[in-house]
């Protein structure tokens, strides 16, 4: 509310909005997902990670932050969702650094926003 975000709270504590449900398979914790996404910091809007152009990324859902694990099953393949993730379901109090430069890309205790399109579930 303090950031003027209208969203639904998931039972896990993740907030979500802008849901396009999709019509394919639903991801589970053991699924491998293929997504397009953009991650930004709240409230600054600074982008810390994203797929570029038509590229996508493939991840085992169980290896991602808890916020993704809990909220991504809200949609199915072909769906889109915006997630608002509190630090406790993201990276907590630890700083996340760029592995090449060592620069902090996500400061500890950050609230995160992810815009996600779920392309495939295996």
N, C-alpha and C positions, 0 to 999 in steps of 0.2 A: 504494500500500500504506500509506503514512504517513497517509492520510486514510480508511482502512478502506473503500475502494471496490473492489468486485469487478467487474472489467471485462476485456474482451478487447482486446489490442493489435492495431491495424491496422498493416499494413506501413509506413504513412506516419508512425507515431508517435502517432496519435490513439487514444484508448481509447474503447470503447463498451460499452454494456450495455442491458438491457431491450429487446431487439429483437423487434418484431412485424414480420415480413418484408413484408407487403403482397402484392398480386397484380397490380398494374398495371405501367406503364412504369417503367424504371430511369432516373434522371437521369444526364446526361452533362454535361461542362463547359460545353457550349453551350446546355443546357436552361434554360428559364425554369420556376422551381418556385413552387408555391403551398403555403404551410406555416402551421401553428400552431406557436408555439415559446415557450420561456421560457429566458432566459439568466441564470445566476447566477455569482457569484464563488466559487471554491474557496479556502479552506475556510469562509469566513464565511457563504456562502449568500445574500449580499445580491443581490437581483434588480437587473439593470441594463437589461434590455429584455425585452419580451414582447408577444405579441398578447393582446388582451383579449376575454374572453367567447367569442362565436361568430365574432369577426373573424379574418381570416387576412392573410397578407402575401405578396406576389409579388416575386420577385427573379430576376435572371439568376444562375445558380449560379456562373459564371465571375467575377462581381464580388464574391463573398463571401470570407470568410477561407479560407485554405488548408485548415484543419481540416474545414470543411463540404464543400469541393470534393472532398477525398480520401475522406471517410467516408460521405457521403450515398448514394453508389451501393451501399452495403451493403443498403439497403432499396428497395422498389418503392412505387409509388403506393398509398396506403392503409396504409402501414407507419408504425411509430413506432420511435424510437431515442433513447437518451441518449448524448451525446458528452461526453468529457472532453478538453479541448484544451489542450496546453501552450502557453506564450507563443510559441514558435518557429513554431507553426502558427495562432496567433491574431493578436494585435496587437503582439507583440514587446515591446520596451522602451518604446514610446511610450505616453503617457497618452492615453486617449480621452475627449474632453470633450463635454458636452452643448452642441449648437450654439446653443441659446438663452441658456443661463445661463453657459456657460464652465466649469461645475463638472466636476471629473474624475468620470466614471462607471465607467471601467475603468482602474485604475492600471497603469502599465507593469509588465511581467513577471508579469501575472496568469494564473493557471490558470482556465479557463472550463468551465462545465457548461451544456450545452444539451439541453433536452428538446424533441424535434421530432416533429411528425406531418406526414408528406408527403401533402398532399391532391391535388395534380395536378402533372403534368410535361408541358411543351410543348416 
